[in-house]
Amino acid sequence: MEPPALVVDLGSGTGLSARAWLGRAERVVGVEPDETMRAVAEDQGGDVEYVAAGATATGLPDGCADIVTCSQSLHWMEPEPTFAEVARILRPGAVFAAYDYDSVPVIHPDVDAAYEALMDAAVALRRETGLISPWTTRAPLRKSEHLERMRASGHFRHAREFVAHSVEDGDAERLIGGARSMGAIEVHRHRLPLDELESVAQRVLGERVVPFWFGYRVRFGFR
């Protein structure tokens, strides 16, 4: 099978998801409107080309892409104009893939419950204050509705969801670091049960390294 000639990664951020295509595609373009994140991506090196643009107006030619991706970013985008732009830059028969991970890995019942409690408290804080993260107040879309919105857009001849998982080794430090990296959790930790998660993780895991089961959901739209 021939490698894709062009992969476009929308909302490429610091370039992690775009760089994953290096060696797998002839050309990779990351589309990112945030100057700071784009600068970090460019500093990482590699042959990814970065475009200062948004998901609704990439500035790329019609029918240029074999694959367009959104890695953990579609929930921040306006769905209808984004889908229209994706359909415009995809060639006939090409694929749009929007993928996300489940925020709570499967580790241990007590640890999972404490992690979910932290996520629930963060959502409640967002509703109370209107603060989504230190840099925006825009409420994210529900990821569970991505597939329905893709189908309803009329821009794809077929759309479906694929569920996958991976198993990685982790410890208490990795778990807490992952939680603190999400949105405004670290900034507002005094109002959230992050200390409780740390306590449970240390009690249950201690210094052990154990399997972390991560869930991923990929929504495919076929042009």
Secondary structure as GFF3:
##gff-version 3
##sequence-region A 1 223
A	DSSP	beta_strand	7	10	.	.	.	ID=ss1
A	DSSP	alpha_helix	16	19	.	.	.	ID=ss2
A	DSSP	beta_strand	28	31	.	.	.	ID=ss3
A	DSSP	alpha_helix	35	43	.	.	.	ID=ss4
A	DSSP	beta_strand	49	51	.	.	.	ID=ss5
A	DSSP	beta_strand	65	71	.	.	.	ID=ss6
A	DSSP	three_ten_helix	74	76	.	.	.	ID=ss7
A	DSSP	alpha_helix	79	89	.	.	.	ID=ss8
A	DSSP	beta_strand	90	101	.	.	.	ID=ss9
A	DSSP	alpha_helix	109	129	.	.	.	ID=ss10
A	DSSP	three_ten_helix	143	145	.	.	.	ID=ss11
A	DSSP	alpha_helix	146	153	.	.	.	ID=ss12
A	DSSP	beta_strand	158	170	.	.	.	ID=ss13
A	DSSP	alpha_helix	172	180	.	.	.	ID=ss14
A	DSSP	three_ten_helix	189	191	.	.	.	ID=ss15
A	DSSP	alpha_helix	194	205	.	.	.	ID=ss16
A	DSSP	beta_strand	210	222	.	.	.	ID=ss17
###
